[in-house]
Amino acid sequence: MSVNLGVETTQKKPTILFICTGNSVRSQVAEGLMRNKYGELFEVFSAGVSPSSVHPKSVETLREIGINISHHESKSVHDLPISEFDVIITLCDWARSLCLNLKGKRQTIHW
């Protein structure tokens, strides 16, 4: 199965950012799934507009399918190691409305 997110192939891996409210469930699960399946193709990050903590059910759910995110931490969109992303995927309406001005995005997707 191939994934085409409309990002040009370059020597550096395209960057993807998943954003939700607390960076505790949706974005953490999305990051874990994407890293597990396509980590060799993409640099994957997640963050929240109002970060809290990774929900234990997120860790437990992914552990059931063999993915370990127990080392993940909840992060703010302002505390990420890079500031520009090729693809930004918002996972709730609040995140979408607050993250319209993030720099460097080539494509924004709302799920």
Sequence and secondary structure as in RCSB ss.txt:
>XXXX:A:sequence
MSVNLGVETTQKKPTILFICTGNSVRSQVAEGLMRNKYGELFEVFSAGVSPSSVHPKSVETLREIGINISHHESK
SVHDLPISEFDVIITLCDWARSLCLNLKGKRQTIHW
>XXXX:A:secstr
     S    SS  EEEEEESSSSSHHHHHHHHHHHHHTTT EEEEEESS     HHHHHHHHTTT   TT    
BTTS S S  SEEEE SHHHHHH TT TT SEEEE 
